[in-house]
Amino acid sequence: MSDDTGFLLLHPSDNIVVARRHLKPGASWSGNSVTVNARERVDLGHKMAISAIAQGEAIRKFGQPIGFATQAIEPGENVHTHNVGLGHLGHSYEYCTSLVTLPPPKEQRTFQGFRRPDGRAATRNYVGIISTVNCSATSARYIADAFDEQLLEQYPNVDGVVALSHKGGCAFEYGGSDHRLLARTLAGFAEHPNIGAYLIVGLGCETAQASFLTDEHNLVELNLPGNESRKPLVMNIQDQGGVAKTVERGVAMLKELLPEVNQVERVPIPVSELILATECGGSDGNSGVTANPAVGIASDLLVAAGGTSILAEVPEIYGGEHLLTRRAATREIADKLLERIQWWEDYAKKFGAQIDNNPSVGNKKGGLTTIFEKSLGAIAKGGSSPLRAVYEYAERVSEKGFVIMDTPGYDPPSVTGMVAGGANLVVFTTGRGSCFGCKPVPTIKVATNSLMYHRMVDDMDLNAGRILDGEATVEQVGEELFEMLISVASGEQTKSEQQGIGDEEFCPWTPGPVF
């Protein structure tokens, strides 16, 4: 990466540079024995051509094609959606050719976490109220609302009571793929180590029956007095006699649970037991330059320590998957990733859509032009570690190291899937300013640029924009983030936790039809 006062050249073969800040017409870049002056304003994260680009020629960023010129582009012109199209990359895939061995950590690190009876490690201690269907969402919320800060002060080791409610749960095939996917997601939260105890609330007549959930996933509860069978606590509104009676009984049951849930203490646990979910949302043209590569450094440090890092959002891997097949530990792992890429292509076609519609309005305003550009930046969160596994949505993550989970690009269901899979930490990068939390797991938000960080400092935990400002390197910010992972896992509150954000972001993915 080279730079002058205003632009970054990310790779020697690139024919564009990226603006480090908002730049006026006439701003110059010098390199490759030439000087190029901007013909128009170039906003933060946007691209300027540094050589003549013929119509049909590839636009290159990070040393990779991100699209093709739809018209001739002169040096100094803006390069964006008005003159760039998707085209066909024509990748030739290599398999298992870029496997690296990470250097071992200098010391074995620990965090202060909760050790559950089944041996798993928790970073928080919540009580969950799991709604099987949207029809019981209000009752679940009323139960949770009864446990305000004043009441929870009696239980200092309980982080809160969270209602895990959603918009689905009915009007799909009983036992079908969407039903099983929802059950897997709900079970993943019920069994999550950050959930000390849970209550399941249903309506009674929905497709997503509580009995299907508990039987299909062999759910069990805490060892409670008088509950020798350890069957989960389940209530159906229709059986209880309505919402008011359901809420009354639910509150009473939780009051009995809380003393037991409170009987935990933080103890030293190896960092190798951390499972990190990585997400980028509200991205901009600098996401792949600052925050995401810094997350990649932290990811590699965690993997080297024996932990697990999850890269998700497969539609935002699209166009960069050839870089990941090279890092796959086996050909079978690479083939599973390519199978998921093909699934998304077919899925989009069913609705007459294109995956390149993925960059949002805000993404494009922030300088991202195509899905290929967005994907190359998003993949940077995965560092350089070998790819050890590819998981379906909300599957239990058991493999150590760098893994991929197939989730949509929409942030709430993507993070929901990774948490259901067992992630006990979330790191979320943003250039436009996403405000995100995900109870029962803490979310660390990393800003890609200083302008947004200072404007939204109440929501951002770390400023990777210092890389653009020349105040820190990618490696330094990545190492700082790794230390922050350990602190947050040990109980330090993130900005989203301080504001109580995370009750509404539970969002199970339902890809199929609703009848």
RALIN-V368129 format. One record per residue. N is the residue number from 0. RES is the residue in three letters. PHI is phi in degrees with one decimal (NA if undefined). NEAR is the number of other ideal C-beta (glycine too) atoms within 10 Angstrom. D_CENTER is the distance of its C-alpha to the mean C-alpha in Angstrom with 2 decimals. Layout:
N,RES,PHI,NEAR,D_CENTER
N,RES,PHI,NEAR,D_CENTER
//
This chain:
0,MET,NA,13,26.34
1,SER,-122.0,13,29.41
2,ASP,-155.4,16,29.98
3,ASP,-117.6,15,32.73
4,THR,-70.4,12,32.71
5,GLY,-129.7,19,30.59
6,PHE,-126.2,25,28.92
7,LEU,-117.9,20,26.87
8,LEU,-99.5,20,27.82
9,LEU,-85.8,20,24.87
10,HIS,-153.4,13,26.90
11,PRO,-57.3,9,30.70
12,SER,-88.9,11,30.62
13,ASP,-68.8,20,28.71
14,ASN,-108.6,20,30.85
15,ILE,-135.7,26,28.78
16,VAL,-124.1,26,27.82
17,VAL,-112.6,27,25.10
18,ALA,-74.7,25,26.19
19,ARG,-81.9,24,25.29
20,ARG,-160.4,18,26.43
21,HIS,-66.6,14,28.32
22,LEU,-122.9,21,31.43
23,LYS,-83.7,10,34.76
24,PRO,-54.0,11,36.91
25,GLY,97.9,11,38.74
26,ALA,-58.4,20,36.02
27,SER,-115.8,14,36.60
28,TRP,-128.1,26,34.93
29,SER,-123.2,13,37.12
30,GLY,172.8,15,36.54
31,ASN,53.0,12,37.86
32,SER,67.3,5,41.30
33,VAL,-135.4,10,40.58
34,THR,-121.9,12,39.75
35,VAL,-119.7,21,37.87
36,ASN,-104.9,13,38.11
37,ALA,-65.8,23,35.70
38,ARG,-83.6,15,37.61
39,GLU,-153.2,12,35.47
40,ARG,-61.6,14,32.87
41,VAL,-122.6,29,29.59
42,ASP,-78.3,16,26.71
43,LEU,-49.4,23,24.04
44,GLY,85.0,28,21.66
45,HIS,-87.5,25,24.09
46,LYS,-115.2,26,26.18
47,MET,-125.4,26,29.93
48,ALA,-70.9,22,31.99
49,ILE,-114.6,22,34.01
50,SER,-150.7,14,36.18
51,ALA,-67.4,13,37.67
52,ILE,-121.3,24,35.41
53,ALA,-76.2,10,37.33
54,GLN,-57.2,11,36.36
55,GLY,89.0,12,34.35
56,GLU,-79.2,16,33.41
57,ALA,-70.7,16,29.87
58,ILE,-88.8,27,27.92
59,ARG,-116.4,17,26.52
60,LYS,-139.3,28,23.66
61,PHE,61.1,22,22.35
62,GLY,77.9,11,25.41
63,GLN,-127.0,22,23.96
64,PRO,-70.3,21,24.97
65,ILE,-113.8,29,22.66
66,GLY,158.1,25,25.29
67,PHE,-135.4,21,29.05
68,ALA,-64.7,21,31.49
69,THR,-89.0,15,32.96
70,GLN,-157.9,13,35.87
71,ALA,-63.5,13,37.44
72,ILE,-122.6,23,35.66
73,GLU,-93.2,11,37.74
74,PRO,-56.0,18,36.84
75,GLY,94.0,19,35.63
76,GLU,-83.0,22,34.23
77,ASN,-63.8,22,30.77
78,VAL,-119.3,26,28.62
79,HIS,-158.0,21,26.35
80,THR,-62.3,14,26.21
81,HIS,-74.6,10,29.98
82,ASN,-137.1,20,30.94
83,VAL,-131.2,25,28.13
84,GLY,-123.9,15,27.38
85,LEU,-75.2,17,25.24
86,GLY,68.8,17,27.98
87,HIS,-119.3,7,27.75
88,LEU,-75.5,17,26.39
89,GLY,63.8,6,28.40
90,HIS,-64.2,14,26.39
91,SER,-107.2,6,28.29
92,TYR,-84.4,15,26.05
93,GLU,-112.6,14,26.77
94,TYR,-125.2,16,25.82
95,CYS,59.4,16,25.30
96,THR,-100.7,10,26.99
97,SER,-127.1,15,24.65
98,LEU,-90.6,13,24.20
99,VAL,-113.7,11,24.29
100,THR,-107.1,8,25.23
101,LEU,-75.1,16,23.43
102,PRO,-65.8,9,25.91
103,PRO,-67.1,10,26.10
104,PRO,-65.2,14,25.22
105,LYS,-69.8,7,28.26
106,GLU,-148.6,7,28.00
107,GLN,-83.3,11,26.40
108,ARG,-93.9,20,24.11
109,THR,-131.2,16,23.50
110,PHE,-126.3,23,21.63
111,GLN,-94.3,16,23.20
112,GLY,-125.5,27,21.60
113,PHE,-99.5,21,22.97
114,ARG,-95.5,17,24.48
115,ARG,-80.8,17,24.60
116,PRO,-58.2,7,27.76
117,ASP,-84.3,8,26.14
118,GLY,98.7,8,25.14
119,ARG,-77.5,18,21.39
120,ALA,-104.6,22,19.86
121,ALA,-116.5,24,18.40
122,THR,-104.7,27,17.08
123,ARG,-142.0,26,18.06
124,ASN,-134.8,24,20.78
125,TYR,-112.2,24,20.41
126,VAL,-104.4,25,22.53
127,GLY,-109.8,25,20.87
128,ILE,-114.2,27,22.71
129,ILE,-97.3,27,21.46
130,SER,-90.8,29,22.71
131,THR,-74.7,31,23.56
132,VAL,-151.3,25,24.13
133,ASN,-59.5,16,23.90
134,CYS,-64.6,18,27.62
135,SER,-108.6,29,27.02
136,ALA,-64.4,20,24.16
137,THR,-64.6,17,26.72
138,SER,-61.9,26,28.47
139,ALA,-61.8,27,25.33
140,ARG,-65.6,18,24.68
141,TYR,-61.5,19,28.37
142,ILE,-63.8,26,28.29
143,ALA,-62.6,24,25.34
144,ASP,-65.2,13,27.06
145,ALA,-69.3,16,30.16
146,PHE,-103.1,20,28.58
147,ASP,-81.3,10,28.65
148,GLU,-60.3,8,28.45
149,GLN,-63.0,7,32.18
150,LEU,-67.9,13,32.13
151,LEU,-71.8,16,29.16
152,GLU,-60.0,9,31.05
153,GLN,-72.9,10,33.18
154,TYR,-128.2,19,30.28
155,PRO,-63.7,8,28.83
156,ASN,-91.6,14,26.67
157,VAL,-102.7,22,24.83
158,ASP,-77.3,23,21.79
159,GLY,157.1,20,22.20
160,VAL,-116.1,27,22.60
161,VAL,-118.7,25,19.73
162,ALA,-88.0,24,20.48
163,LEU,-92.9,27,17.95
164,SER,-108.6,23,19.38
165,HIS,-153.7,23,18.43
166,LYS,-101.2,11,20.35
167,GLY,-114.5,23,21.32
168,GLY,108.2,26,23.33
169,CYS,-151.8,18,26.44
170,ALA,63.0,14,28.10
171,PHE,-133.6,20,26.74
172,GLU,-69.0,13,28.58
173,TYR,-64.1,11,29.28
174,GLY,78.1,11,27.98
175,GLY,-78.5,11,26.44
176,SER,-63.2,12,23.11
177,ASP,-69.4,20,21.36
178,HIS,-62.8,23,23.09
179,ARG,-67.1,14,22.06
180,LEU,-65.9,22,18.40
181,LEU,-64.0,25,18.50
182,ALA,-61.5,23,20.55
183,ARG,-63.1,21,18.22
184,THR,-68.4,26,15.33
185,LEU,-62.2,29,17.82
186,ALA,-65.9,20,19.28
187,GLY,-61.9,25,16.07
188,PHE,-76.1,24,15.85
189,ALA,-58.8,23,19.64
190,GLU,-91.7,19,19.73
191,HIS,-62.9,25,16.81
192,PRO,-61.1,23,18.47
193,ASN,-79.0,27,17.32
194,ILE,-101.8,23,19.45
195,GLY,-76.3,26,23.03
196,ALA,-162.3,23,24.63
197,TYR,-149.1,25,24.04
198,LEU,-128.0,26,26.13
199,ILE,-101.8,25,25.78
200,VAL,-121.9,31,27.18
201,GLY,-122.6,27,28.25
202,LEU,-84.5,24,30.78
203,GLY,134.7,16,32.89
204,CYS,-110.5,12,33.41
205,GLU,-71.0,22,29.87
206,THR,-66.8,20,28.83
207,ALA,-79.5,26,26.01
208,GLN,-62.9,22,28.63
209,ALA,-60.2,24,27.84
210,SER,-63.8,12,30.30
211,PHE,-63.5,18,28.39
212,LEU,-61.3,23,25.19
213,THR,-70.5,20,27.11
214,ASP,-75.3,11,29.34
215,GLU,-63.6,15,26.90
216,HIS,-115.1,16,24.66
217,ASN,49.1,8,27.50
218,LEU,-70.8,20,26.00
219,VAL,-132.2,15,27.97
220,GLU,-110.4,20,28.15
221,LEU,-62.0,16,29.27
222,ASN,-76.4,10,32.84
223,LEU,-111.4,14,34.50
224,PRO,-57.1,7,38.24
225,GLY,76.8,5,39.79
226,ASN,-125.8,14,36.79
227,GLU,-64.4,8,38.00
228,SER,-74.5,7,36.30
229,ARG,59.2,11,32.84
230,LYS,-67.8,11,32.01
231,PRO,-61.6,20,29.10
232,LEU,-80.2,20,30.27
233,VAL,-125.5,19,30.26
234,MET,-133.4,23,31.76
235,ASN,-110.9,19,32.48
236,ILE,-57.6,22,33.60
237,GLN,-66.3,14,36.45
238,ASP,-75.3,12,37.78
239,GLN,-77.8,18,37.61
240,GLY,99.9,11,39.57
241,GLY,118.1,11,37.11
242,VAL,-66.0,14,34.35
243,ALA,-58.7,12,36.44
244,LYS,-69.7,14,37.55
245,THR,-64.1,25,34.10
246,VAL,-64.1,23,32.71
247,GLU,-59.1,16,35.78
248,ARG,-70.5,16,35.49
249,GLY,-61.3,22,31.73
250,VAL,-63.3,18,32.25
251,ALA,-63.1,11,35.16
252,MET,-64.8,15,33.28
253,LEU,-68.8,21,30.45
254,LYS,-62.3,12,33.10
255,GLU,-74.8,14,34.41
256,LEU,-75.8,20,31.04
257,LEU,-55.9,20,30.09
258,PRO,-58.2,11,32.77
259,GLU,-71.3,16,31.60
260,VAL,-63.6,21,27.89
261,ASN,-73.2,16,29.06
262,GLN,-81.4,11,30.85
263,VAL,-137.7,16,28.26
264,GLU,-137.7,8,28.19
265,ARG,-73.3,17,25.80
266,VAL,-134.2,12,26.97
267,PRO,-65.4,11,26.16
268,ILE,-132.3,20,23.67
269,PRO,-59.2,15,22.90
270,VAL,-58.9,22,19.69
271,SER,-61.6,18,19.59
272,GLU,-95.5,23,18.42
273,LEU,-81.4,24,15.06
274,ILE,-121.5,25,12.03
275,LEU,-100.3,26,9.03
276,ALA,-92.5,29,5.38
277,THR,-111.1,28,4.27
278,GLU,-144.1,30,2.66
279,CYS,-128.9,30,6.11
280,GLY,-147.8,26,8.10
281,GLY,58.6,22,11.82
282,SER,-74.9,30,12.32
283,ASP,-136.3,31,15.88
284,GLY,-66.5,28,18.24
285,ASN,-102.1,29,17.61
286,SER,-57.5,33,13.83
287,GLY,-81.6,31,14.93
288,VAL,-104.2,29,17.86
289,THR,-118.1,32,16.82
290,ALA,-65.0,35,13.39
291,ASN,-65.2,28,11.60
292,PRO,-62.3,23,14.74
293,ALA,-65.7,31,14.93
294,VAL,-60.6,33,11.58
295,GLY,-59.7,24,13.25
296,ILE,-64.0,22,16.25
297,ALA,-62.2,27,14.66
298,SER,-60.5,31,13.01
299,ASP,-64.4,21,16.55
300,LEU,-63.5,24,18.17
301,LEU,-67.2,28,16.26
302,VAL,-62.9,24,17.07
303,ALA,-62.3,20,20.60
304,ALA,-82.7,20,20.93
305,GLY,98.2,17,20.28
306,GLY,-86.7,22,16.72
307,THR,-128.2,26,13.74
308,SER,-128.6,29,10.64
309,ILE,-108.1,27,8.23
310,LEU,-101.7,29,7.43
311,ALA,-124.3,31,6.45
312,GLU,55.5,29,7.64
313,VAL,-57.1,24,11.21
314,PRO,-61.7,27,12.90
315,GLU,-102.4,28,11.44
316,ILE,-99.5,26,12.94
317,TYR,-53.2,23,16.14
318,GLY,96.3,26,18.92
319,GLY,-121.8,24,17.63
320,GLU,-63.5,20,17.71
321,HIS,-62.8,15,21.14
322,LEU,-73.6,19,19.78
323,LEU,-85.5,23,17.79
324,THR,-63.1,22,20.81
325,ARG,-68.5,17,22.75
326,ARG,-95.2,25,20.52
327,ALA,-67.2,27,20.65
328,ALA,-68.0,17,22.73
329,THR,-139.5,14,24.72
330,ARG,-63.8,11,25.66
331,GLU,-62.9,11,24.51
332,ILE,-64.8,22,20.87
333,ALA,-61.7,23,21.16
334,ASP,-64.4,15,22.89
335,LYS,-66.4,19,20.25
336,LEU,-63.4,22,17.66
337,LEU,-65.6,17,20.34
338,GLU,-64.3,11,21.12
339,ARG,-70.1,22,17.66
340,ILE,-60.4,20,18.07
341,GLN,-63.3,10,21.47
342,TRP,-58.5,13,20.27
343,TRP,-67.5,18,18.14
344,GLU,-61.5,13,21.22
345,ASP,-65.4,9,23.43
346,TYR,-61.2,14,21.21
347,ALA,-62.5,17,21.29
348,LYS,-63.9,11,25.05
349,LYS,-59.6,7,25.76
350,PHE,-108.2,7,24.97
351,GLY,65.3,6,26.62
352,ALA,-110.4,11,23.42
353,GLN,-123.0,12,22.14
354,ILE,-62.8,21,18.68
355,ASP,-68.1,18,19.60
356,ASN,-72.0,10,19.45
357,ASN,-60.0,22,15.67
358,PRO,-56.1,21,15.95
359,SER,-78.6,17,16.49
360,VAL,-56.7,8,19.57
361,GLY,-66.2,17,17.89
362,ASN,-55.3,23,16.35
363,LYS,-69.5,17,19.95
364,LYS,-63.6,15,21.52
365,GLY,-84.5,26,19.46
366,GLY,111.2,25,20.91
367,LEU,-80.0,31,18.73
368,THR,-104.9,27,21.29
369,THR,-133.5,25,20.09
370,ILE,-64.1,26,17.18
371,PHE,-62.3,27,18.59
372,GLU,-65.2,28,18.20
373,LYS,-61.6,32,14.63
374,SER,-66.3,28,13.79
375,LEU,-60.9,24,15.81
376,GLY,-71.4,30,13.97
377,ALA,-66.4,27,10.44
378,ILE,-61.8,24,11.95
379,ALA,-58.2,29,13.15
380,LYS,-62.4,29,10.04
381,GLY,-85.2,26,11.56
382,GLY,61.0,26,14.82
383,SER,-125.4,16,18.00
384,SER,-66.3,23,17.98
385,PRO,-61.5,19,19.35
386,LEU,-82.9,26,17.19
387,ARG,-99.2,19,18.26
388,ALA,-167.0,23,16.94
389,VAL,-125.7,24,15.28
390,TYR,-109.7,22,14.34
391,GLU,-73.1,14,14.74
392,TYR,-58.6,25,12.46
393,ALA,65.3,29,12.49
394,GLU,-69.0,18,14.92
395,ARG,-64.8,12,15.73
396,VAL,-84.6,20,14.53
397,SER,-117.8,12,17.83
398,GLU,-80.3,14,17.96
399,LYS,-82.7,16,17.79
400,GLY,101.6,19,16.51
401,PHE,-86.6,29,14.01
402,VAL,-135.8,26,12.80
403,ILE,-120.8,25,11.04
404,MET,-118.0,25,10.00
405,ASP,-79.1,25,11.23
406,THR,-131.1,28,9.15
407,PRO,-72.0,21,10.09
408,GLY,-78.7,26,8.90
409,TYR,-71.9,16,9.22
410,ASP,-58.7,22,6.36
411,PRO,-57.9,19,8.16
412,PRO,-68.2,23,8.98
413,SER,-64.3,26,5.87
414,VAL,-66.4,28,4.57
415,THR,-56.2,26,8.36
416,GLY,-63.7,30,8.87
417,MET,-69.4,30,7.23
418,VAL,-65.7,28,9.10
419,ALA,-59.4,27,12.01
420,GLY,-77.2,27,12.05
421,GLY,118.7,23,12.74
422,ALA,-58.7,29,9.95
423,ASN,-111.6,26,11.88
424,LEU,-146.2,27,9.88
425,VAL,-128.0,25,6.58
426,VAL,-118.8,29,6.85
427,PHE,-129.1,26,6.02
428,THR,-96.2,32,8.61
429,THR,-153.5,29,10.91
430,GLY,-106.3,34,14.42
431,ARG,-90.8,22,15.72
432,GLY,115.7,21,14.67
433,SER,-68.8,21,11.89
434,CYS,-108.8,18,12.79
435,PHE,-139.7,20,10.18
436,GLY,-144.5,24,10.66
437,CYS,-151.9,27,10.11
438,LYS,-62.2,28,13.38
439,PRO,-100.5,25,14.31
440,VAL,-116.5,25,11.64
441,PRO,-69.6,26,11.79
442,THR,-117.5,27,9.25
443,ILE,-96.1,25,10.53
444,LYS,-104.1,28,10.54
445,VAL,-117.5,29,12.01
446,ALA,-84.8,29,14.39
447,THR,-84.7,35,15.46
448,ASN,-143.3,31,19.01
449,SER,-70.2,19,21.57
450,LEU,-58.7,16,22.84
451,MET,-71.2,23,19.78
452,TYR,-55.8,22,19.18
453,HIS,-71.8,12,22.75
454,ARG,-70.0,13,22.73
455,MET,-121.5,17,19.75
456,VAL,-62.9,12,20.38
457,ASP,-69.8,10,20.17
458,ASP,-112.7,22,16.42
459,MET,-102.5,25,15.46
460,ASP,-93.5,23,15.56
461,LEU,-148.0,23,16.18
462,ASN,-104.9,24,17.90
463,ALA,-81.0,30,17.26
464,GLY,-63.6,28,19.77
465,ARG,-60.3,20,22.44
466,ILE,-67.1,27,22.05
467,LEU,-62.7,24,23.31
468,ASP,-77.9,13,25.95
469,GLY,78.3,10,27.27
470,GLU,-92.5,12,26.85
471,ALA,-156.2,19,24.51
472,THR,-94.2,14,23.38
473,VAL,-57.4,20,19.97
474,GLU,-63.4,12,21.03
475,GLN,-65.2,14,22.05
476,VAL,-67.6,25,18.87
477,GLY,-63.0,23,16.91
478,GLU,-68.1,16,19.45
479,GLU,-63.7,19,19.24
480,LEU,-64.1,25,15.50
481,PHE,-59.0,22,16.35
482,GLU,-64.5,12,19.06
483,MET,-67.2,19,16.88
484,LEU,-57.2,25,14.62
485,ILE,-67.1,18,17.97
486,SER,-64.3,14,19.29
487,VAL,-67.6,22,16.49
488,ALA,-59.5,25,16.55
489,SER,-85.6,15,20.27
490,GLY,121.5,16,20.12
491,GLU,-61.9,14,19.87
492,GLN,-77.9,14,18.36
493,THR,-84.2,25,15.66
494,LYS,-61.5,19,16.62
495,SER,-67.6,25,14.72
496,GLU,-66.4,20,16.49
497,GLN,-61.1,11,19.72
498,GLN,-95.6,13,19.60
499,GLY,76.5,11,18.80
500,ILE,-77.7,19,15.66
501,GLY,134.6,22,13.61
502,ASP,-78.1,18,16.35
503,GLU,-101.2,13,15.65
504,GLU,-90.6,18,11.92
505,PHE,-66.6,26,12.56
506,CYS,-149.3,20,12.58
507,PRO,-59.3,26,13.55
508,TRP,-82.8,21,13.67
509,THR,-128.8,20,17.35
510,PRO,-78.2,12,18.10
511,GLY,-91.2,12,21.85
512,PRO,-75.9,9,24.75
513,VAL,-109.1,10,25.80
514,PHE,-93.9,8,29.56
//
